[in-house]
């Protein structure tokens, strides 16, 4: 029974740490004002994260040789990138990306 309590306590504390790491920045930013240079720097974070996810799924790694392009994801990326440039809305980009990948897999 002692190990069950340890597991429950561990799960609770991990959840608390995860929740605090997501809430504390919002609470602190309501009280403090960041310099414009920091705000401008932080504006690039979502673009960098999305680019890293995109490139990770665009190429297929082969040990000992160069990576190859995942053609399905490349074809689905074309309308998705176009919708991102036109709409600048994350919701539109996600919906167009899901639909275009579904269409490519359906007909591919």
Buried (B, 14 or more C-beta within 10 A) or exposed (E): EEEEEEEEEEEEEEEEEEEEEEEEEEEEEEEEEEEEEEEEEEEEEEEEEEEEEBEEBBBEEEEEEEEEEBEBBEBBBEBBBEBBEEEEEEEBBEBBBEBBBEEBEEEE
